[in-house]
Amino acid sequence: MTKLEVRAFLYQLGCFAILFISVRYLVAVYTHLTGLWIPMTAFVVATLLSPKFKAIKTQEGERLFMKWIFMKGVREIG
């Protein structure tokens, strides 16, 4: 794995973790779900809402891109 691929993985993991923990807390406090339904709901919501990062080799070299459901198109990072 290249440096940018590792960075993309860590960004994606960090964003997912922040969303998962936040949604898990909100679901546990504000809904009547119990047991396995709390982390399962948080997992699905965090998977759908977290941005996707990808390292792609272009003619200028390797670049890091991000796609998110709340932004139009693909954005270059860094």
C-alpha positions in Angstrom: 0.0 0.0 0.0 1.2 3.5 -0.8 1.2 6.4 1.6 -1.9 7.9 0.1 -3.8 4.6 0.2 -3.0 4.3 3.9 -4.1 8.0 4.4 -7.4 7.3 2.6 -8.0 4.2 4.7 -7.3 6.1 7.9 -9.6 9.1 6.9 -12.4 6.7 6.0 -12.0 4.8 9.2 -11.9 7.9 11.3 -15.0 9.4 9.7 -16.9 6.1 10.0 -15.9 5.8 13.7 -17.0 9.3 14.5 -20.3 8.8 12.9 -20.8 5.3 14.3 -20.2 6.4 17.9 -22.4 9.5 17.5 -25.3 7.6 15.9 -25.0 4.8 18.4 -25.2 7.2 21.3 -28.2 9.0 19.7 -30.0 5.8 18.9 -29.5 4.5 22.5 -30.7 7.6 24.1 -33.6 8.7 21.9 -35.1 5.5 20.6 -36.6 2.4 22.3 -34.3 0.0 20.5 -32.5 -2.6 22.6 -29.8 -5.2 22.2 -28.2 -5.8 18.9 -30.4 -3.3 17.1 -28.6 -0.3 18.5 -25.1 -1.1 16.9 -26.7 -2.5 13.7 -28.7 0.7 13.2 -25.6 2.8 13.9 -23.6 0.7 11.5 -26.0 1.1 8.6 -26.4 4.9 9.1 -22.7 5.5 9.5 -21.9 3.4 6.4 -24.4 5.4 4.3 -23.4 8.9 5.6 -19.6 8.6 5.9 -17.5 10.0 3.0 -15.6 7.7 0.7 -11.8 8.3 0.2 -9.8 6.8 -2.6 -6.2 7.2 -3.8 -6.0 7.1 -7.6 -2.9 7.2 -9.9 -3.3 10.0 -12.4 -0.9 11.3 -15.1 0.4 13.9 -12.6 1.0 11.2 -9.9 -1.1 9.7 -7.2 -3.9 11.8 -5.8 -6.4 11.5 -3.0 -10.1 12.0 -3.8 -13.3 12.1 -1.7 -16.9 11.5 -2.5 -19.7 12.3 -0.1 -23.5 12.1 -0.3 -23.8 15.8 0.8 -21.4 17.2 -1.8 -21.9 17.3 -5.5 -19.2 15.4 -7.5 -15.8 14.2 -6.4 -13.3 16.5 -4.6 -9.6 16.3 -4.6 -8.0 16.3 -1.1 -4.6 17.9 -0.4 
